Amino acid sequence: MLTLINNQIMSVLLETSKGEIVIDLCTEEAPTACLNFLKLCKLKYYNDCKFFKVMKDYACQSGDRTNTGRGGESVFSQLIARASPGDACDGDNGRFFRDEFSKDLRHDVIGTVSCANFGAENTNNSQFFITLRANMNELDEKHTIFGRVMEGLDVLERINEAYCDEDGKPWQNIRIKHTVILDDPFEDPKGLDVPNESPKIDRSDPDDRLEDDFDIEQNEKLDEIELEKKTREQEARSRAVVLEMIGDLPDVDAKPPEESLFVCKLNPVTTDEDLEIIFSRFGKVTTCDVIRDRKTGDSLCYAFINFEAKEMCEAAYFKMDNALIDDRRIHVDFSQSMHGLWKNFRKFGKAGGTSDDMANAANANKKSGGSNWQASRGRTLEVKERGGNFNYNNSNSNRFGGGNGGGGGSSRSHHNYAHVSNAENERHHNDEDRQRRERKRRDKSRSRSRERSHKREKHRRKDESRSRSRDRIYLDRSRDRDRKEDRKDRYRK
């Protein structure tokens, strides 16, 4: 039974992401529920609320700002003085209001609007549900009915057809965008603060669902190249999040330096100095490292080359890919290694280590009497700078200049990574490491040759013993044959 006031039906218009729904209210049979619903609509409480649960051919539920089904509050909890209705507020400081059942109202048609509760009596709040089929009599006398959907049954059909997970949560969000009160027969309770405009929508919290404004048809109209590019970016972002979670990336937004090249398919005889001389024609090479086996020191046939500027790196990539070096066709690509960044992140956290951080670390190390952080054991440390590249020298450890190196410069929009190293110490320790590896190789070669000679001697002795045994057996057999022949001759005589 619908209520007529001044020959008008009390109605509320819900603008959803699937279309508009007009709900006619039963103000005589459920005045408290209707008052609660109307005043919450007036407060713009339902704006941007999701239909967080859709049970196909049963019901769709909304009205909870937390979108979990465990939140929500009635309008009475927001009143300074609960003026009306007098005793309608129950429990939790007015969060809930009492049930209102009527024999004239039943869940017998599609589009019946009822209060959702927490499975107990008198636990109604802002949450409500709309039935998606008829003859749901099992809900009678359990949920307060306060309205019917009179326009927008096709919208309910679209909501009913939404793809949902096993918990009934739609994969694409369905939201209530606005609520419009067509006629309000109730006076505003005392203390009700009605906003002049709709509140700002905050969607900063991460959501694993497609947003309601995602248009599949419009997405299909995109050019294939743009669509593929967008898909790759989304996949790369998802992989980066997973790698950060498992500890393979220091940060999801971390990127490898753009001045670094990866070179593979090298000849094992190619050295660091050879590659540095070859690639220096494109610009200043800051570091050039052929990766070697930790135990044997043998080349693993790939290397990393860092330039001073991005332009030099790009020129080397276009010219040197598939070039012939030491009778091998090498392959050149932009480096994706995060090893240098990891050292900064371990030392300075997600900030990555700016030039100021490095200066503070150097000064603290000097005060503590520690060893030189810049070139301990000839290592190379990557420094992320806010401006351009810089060189760090022992003679002037507190001076950091931006944009002194070639390329890059302070005008670049991204962070540059300058390699700080002590060339003399690095060359000295490289010579020592090379000599040490050479000694190890010689020792191993000698030990292997000794083992081979021992094995050959052992096999020779075995062969000799076998040959002697064969000769002995042959002699014994020939003697036995001679004896038998002698016996036969004596017997004949």
Helices and strands as residue ranges (DSSP letters): E 4-5, E 8-9, E 11-16, E 19-25, H 31-42, E 49-50, E 53-55, E 59-62, G 75-78, E 89-90, G 92-94, E 96-97, E 112-115, E 128-131, G 137-139, E 145-151, H 153-160, E 175-181, H 216-221, H 224-246, E 260-264, H 272-279, G 280-282, E 285-292, E 299-307, H 310-320, E 324-325, E 328-329, E 331-334, H 339-348, G 349-351, H 355-367, G 376-378, E 381-385, E 416-420, H 423-492
